[in-house]
Amino acid sequence: MAKTKELSKDVRDKIVDLHKAGMGYKTIAKQLERFKVLGPTHPILAVAGDDIILPCYIKPNISAEEMTVDWLNLDFKDERVYRYQNHRIIQEDQIPSYRERTSLFKEDLWRGNASLKLTRVQGTDEGTYKCFIKALSWYDDFTIQVRVKAIGSKPVVSIEGHREGGMGLLCESEGWHPEPELVWLDSKGVHLSAGPPETHRDFKGFYTVKQHVIVQETDANHFTCRVQQRRINEKKETMVHVPNELFHHTSPWIMSFIVLCCLGAITVIGLALAIYWIYKKKGVIIDQLKLQRDDLRTENETVKNHLDQKNSHTEQRDDVEKNLTSLLVRLTEQRDEVEKNLTSQLDDLRKENDDLRKEKDDLRKERDHPL
């Protein structure tokens, strides 16, 4: 069984007063819904990296468990920092940088405590916050100013070398909020004229500032870079000593002239060597081309002789073929003549054979039948 929460003394006293005034229970319930949202009237100063609480509570101390609690940052286009509604956290439309860094004290909502806890404070958290609480038929809100304080790093000074008019120095410091001011001072504390400051703000809202300055030789050659933030009354500074030898070192334009002369000499020597090498290479290439030309001529003569020999052999072959053809024709004619003669002789022999047979028959007859 759920534990019943006891009403606060303010609520009990108000119920008694309304009942004495003759109001019914429904009227009393509506009157009880009317409340004021209160909080601190002074700005809240937050140190970067710390956790802070933005106070907000209902007067009288009625429960906010059934209400909607909205925390807004009015400096953002998408204002919602946190929303509590229907006993749960609504993360839709929440500013991304506040996710997993904001929470309510849920165990104290029944007492009307809607304070917001903000962890790991960063530069972008600075602004005007509104605590907005809405019941079924009533709402009210309260605004709170939050100011973030972040002390940056000790300035880092580097010597950039000779510049026109003196020695170039660079100073840089990071991690500040609000935006700091950077100044250069000589050994007597007098402000030095410097170039425009360069300021960068990162995604968490912290500032990095840097500035160039050209200094001339003095008796002490001590120069100070100071980074300060007047609103939070904080400053950090670094002093640098520039040795006299650096100021009396060869001036940049002389060094540039010497470097250019050296580069010019190297270029001329390089061109001369390149031209010599090209001419030498050209002679070698010409000799190689001549040798290749002679080789081609020799090869051409060899091929020509080979073709002549081939043509001569072709002519001899044609003569042989022609003689063989003529000889074949004569042999054919002779064969035909021989065949013709043999055929004629064969016919004669056959005729003589027939005559001999006839004579033989006649002789046989005469022998068998003598007169």
Buried (B, 14 or more C-beta within 10 A) or exposed (E): EEEEEEBBEEBEEBBEEBEEEEBEEEEBEBBBEEBEBBBEEEEBEBBBEEEBEBBBBBEBBBBBBEBBBBBBBEEBEEBBBBBBEEEEEBEEEBBEBBEEBBBBEEEBBBBBBBBBBBEEBBBBBBBEBBBBBBBEEBBBBBEBBBBBBBBBEEBBBEBEEBBEEBBBBBBBBBBBBBBBBBBBBBBEEEEBEBEEBEBEBEEBBBBBBBBBBBBEEEEEBBBBBBBBBEEBEBBBBBEBEBEEEEBEBEEEEEEEEEEEEEEEEEEEEEEEEEEEEEEEEEEEEEEEEEEEEEEEEEEEEEEEEEEEEEEEEEEEEEEEEEEEEEEEEEEEEEEEEEEEEEEEEEEEEEEEEEEEEEEEEEEEEEEEEEE
